[in-house]
Amino acid sequence: MQDSVRRLGEDDLALIHALQLRPRASWTDLGRALGVDPVTAARRWSRLTECGEAWIGVSPGPRLFEQVCVAFVDIECAAGAAAAVARALSGRPHVLTLERSAGTQDLLATVATSDLAAALDTSSSTVKRRLDRLTRLGLLRFRCDFARPLEGWPVAVTFWAKLPTLDVPDIGHALIRLPETRNCAAISGPHNLILQASLHSVEDVLRFETQLAIAHPSLDIAERVITLRHDKLLGRLLDPYGRSVGTVPPDIWSNPVEATPDPGFGCSKAAHNRSESSRPCQAGRETPRHH
């Protein structure tokens, strides 16, 4: 499926952007917005999805964060074992997102667990009714995502920061409105905010951090870590170019202990030296706006 690598074209980006705004739009509406007929829009999308360059998925809705525990877990691996550990953890349904980093830790995992059985309408007769209900309850949001390195966003960076408690809501909501922001959450632990951004180049990391410091003087960035690659993004398995090559459906409702991998595959004794739980500054913000 992925024999060659190509940059996404302007027509592709326009379609992706339209679906970011309305992930469940009809081909008729999309064609009208893009100035093409519905068949052309559907054909373009089919090509993108077949190549794994873009896809429609789901992300947690605002109400879901009231019922789940989400943790950002730094994982230190034995020398040379990061790739093997990433492959093993990518298959775990509680690991929503997994990225390899260039920092002191080898991997950063976003892990979620909860019991939402009472919130699900198990008596619904169709998948559509169940999805509509979850969306209406604010437990689920649809999203259009894409291979970010192919759209000119090859660099991902995570900032661990501290803020005065009273500043967290206002600054957090200001940060999620930045086009570079893909995730922003208030967390517990030695830091009280995590900010993850997609950037055009490594040089942009300093520029972006400087921009943050000027706009928000009380924001103290304690650590910044560049992501080498994403192995998994909200249940999607990714290749080195960020293209989807498979799916591991998130199952945060099952018992995570029963799904725990054998600890002998490469994690060092310091494997979980930082695990910080979170609540989002705004649920569902995971994709940079196209511009």
Rosetta blueprint (number, residue, H / E / L):
1 M L
2 Q L
3 D L
4 S L
5 V L
6 R L
7 R L
8 L L
9 G L
10 E H
11 D H
12 D H
13 L H
14 A H
15 L H
16 I H
17 H H
18 A H
19 L H
20 Q H
21 L H
22 R L
23 P L
24 R L
25 A L
26 S L
27 W H
28 T H
29 D H
30 L H
31 G H
32 R H
33 A H
34 L H
35 G L
36 V L
37 D L
38 P H
39 V H
40 T H
41 A H
42 A H
43 R H
44 R H
45 W H
46 S H
47 R H
48 L H
49 T H
50 E H
51 C L
52 G L
53 E L
54 A E
55 W E
56 I E
57 G E
58 V E
59 S E
60 P E
61 G L
62 P L
63 R L
64 L H
65 F H
66 E H
67 Q L
68 V E
69 C E
70 V E
71 A E
72 F E
73 V E
74 D E
75 I E
76 E L
77 C E
78 A L
79 A L
80 G L
81 A L
82 A H
83 A H
84 A H
85 V H
86 A H
87 R H
88 A H
89 L H
90 S H
91 G L
92 R L
93 P L
94 H L
95 V E
96 L E
97 T E
98 L E
99 E E
100 R E
101 S E
102 A L
103 G L
104 T L
105 Q L
106 D L
107 L E
108 L E
109 A E
110 T E
111 V E
112 A E
113 T E
114 S E
115 D L
116 L L
117 A H
118 A H
119 A H
120 L L
121 D L
122 T L
123 S L
124 S L
125 S L
126 T L
127 V H
128 K H
129 R H
130 R H
131 L H
132 D H
133 R H
134 L H
135 T H
136 R H
137 L L
138 G L
139 L L
140 L E
141 R E
142 F E
143 R E
144 C E
145 D E
146 F E
147 A L
148 R H
149 P H
150 L H
151 E H
152 G L
153 W L
154 P L
155 V E
156 A E
157 V E
158 T E
159 F E
160 W E
161 A E
162 K E
163 L L
164 P L
165 T H
166 L H
167 D H
168 V H
169 P H
170 D H
171 I H
172 G H
173 H H
174 A H
175 L H
176 I H
177 R L
178 L L
179 P L
180 E L
181 T E
182 R E
183 N E
184 C E
185 A E
186 A E
187 I E
188 S L
189 G L
190 P L
191 H L
192 N L
193 L E
194 I E
195 L E
196 Q E
197 A E
198 S E
199 L E
200 H L
201 S L
202 V L
203 E H
204 D H
205 V H
206 L H
207 R H
208 F H
209 E H
210 T H
211 Q H
212 L H
213 A H
214 I H
215 A H
216 H L
217 P L
218 S L
219 L L
220 D E
221 I E
222 A E
223 E E
224 R E
225 V E
226 I E
227 T E
228 L E
229 R E
230 H E
231 D E
232 K E
233 L E
234 L L
235 G L
236 R E
237 L E
238 L E
239 D L
240 P L
241 Y L
242 G L
243 R L
244 S E
245 V E
246 G E
247 T E
248 V L
249 P L
250 P L
251 D L
252 I L
253 W L
254 S L
255 N L
256 P L
257 V L
258 E L
259 A L
260 T L
261 P L
262 D L
263 P H
264 G H
265 F H
266 G L
267 C E
268 S L
269 K L
270 A L
271 A L
272 H L
273 N L
274 R E
275 S E
276 E E
277 S E
278 S E
279 R E
280 P E
281 C L
282 Q L
283 A L
284 G L
285 R L
286 E L
287 T L
288 P L
289 R L
290 H L
291 H L
